[in-house]
Amino acid sequence: MKTTHIPAGPEQLSADWLTDALRQNGILGRAKVAAFDAALIGEGAGFIGQLARVGLRYDRDEPGAPRTLIAKFPAATEGGREIGNLFRFYEREIRFYEEIARRVELRTPKRYHSAMDVGRGQYVLLLEDLAPARVGDQVAGCSLDEARLAVSELAKFHAAWWQHPELDAMDWMLVVDDPVHQSAEQSYAEAWEPFVENFAGGLSKEMLAIAERVGDNVINLLHGFADEPRTIMHGDYRLDNMFFAGPAGGPEFAVVDWQITSRGRGIFDLAYFVCGGLQPALRRAHEMELVRLYHDILLARGVKGYDFDRCLREYRTGALYLLVYVVISLGTLDTANERGVALFHAWLDRATTAILELDAGELMPG
């Protein structure tokens, strides 16, 4: 039996539906899901999606059958679903897992089942639970060894899709300067006053002027990131979306959350990770090493015509765009979300420090 129903959230899951879904991709053979429990995870952190950990119990033993899995659904709120559908976030992630994840060496969760009805805005994704791997912490930062690992795996992934002949046909994966992405310039303008009023008190006049100019150049920056050579960008390559082997095991490294993956300049992912995720002292001491590591791996994996000076210049420009994420987020953030406030305060400090130390303001396109 092939299931056609797409549950809207974890409350609509059933043992029969889970059995059918897991059988479609050969995850289950003779066993059936006899019972299950589902618990929301990341509540309050995800505006455009619902995430649940599902524990499974079967009517018989079956080697390899997952005991837990992660189920992803569209947002529970109408506003969140509208944003997810407008930007095609749900479709992008499902198609990434269906068409791309299995073709690259970058470790991602295994896809157990996926289904979507784009016209109705219905989506579901069942993924491997990466536990006992340890999820990264964007607020705390990471070690140098973890940074090297994340940069190395990113470079291998970018190299695999560098100017790939299939990129142009991936119309479901938006180019980074697609008109729907350009709406970030208006969002930045709307968030600017509350951001300045509540969070910009610690910024120098120089940094505040740079941040204001970024607001006038969001689209110009996006155009730059859309230029060739293109690859697949993760778009949110931060520690909260990375898993590292923990004391009890798990994969050495894995990356999740591919909802905003785009076609464009991969260097942005590097700047986003290093300038936004590393504590300033660690970044300052090892930044050039990490940028060279990224560039060296690109060349070793066959990328041509991309010299280090260009790589470094684009990395510095990428640091500027971090402010778009930070200003919009802090200018619209519910201050009751303590983790969110801590996250974007840390991001603001790291991004502004990096921008000044890299003299990135001189690369402003407008």
Sequence and secondary structure as in RCSB ss.txt:
>XXXX:A:sequence
MKTTHIPAGPEQLSADWLTDALRQNGILGRAKVAAFDAALIGEGAGFIGQLARVGLRYDRDEPGAPRTLIAKFPA
ATEGGREIGNLFRFYEREIRFYEEIARRVELRTPKRYHSAMDVGRGQYVLLLEDLAPARVGDQVAGCSLDEARLA
VSELAKFHAAWWQHPELDAMDWMLVVDDPVHQSAEQSYAEAWEPFVENFAGGLSKEMLAIAERVGDNVINLLHGF
ADEPRTIMHGDYRLDNMFFAGPAGGPEFAVVDWQITSRGRGIFDLAYFVCGGLQPALRRAHEMELVRLYHDILLA
RGVKGYDFDRCLREYRTGALYLLVYVVISLGTLDTANERGVALFHAWLDRATTAILELDAGELMPG
>XXXX:A:secstr
       SSGGG  HHHHHHHHHHTTS SS  EEEEEEEE STTT SSEEEEEEEEEESS  TT  SEEEEEEE 
SSHHHHHHHHHTTHHHHHHHHHHHTGGGSSS    EEEEEEEGGGTEEEEEEE  TTSEE  TTT   HHHHHHH
HHHHHHHHHHTTT TTGGG TTS BTT HHHHTHHHHHHHHHHHHHHHH TTS HHHHHHHHHHHT HHHHHHHH
HSSS EEE S  SGGGEEEEETTEEEEEEE   TT EEE THHHHHHHHHHHS HHHHHHHHHHHHHHHHHHHHH
TT  S  HHHHHHHHHHHHHHHHHHHHHHHHH  TT HHHHHHHHHHHHHHHHHHHHTTGGGG   
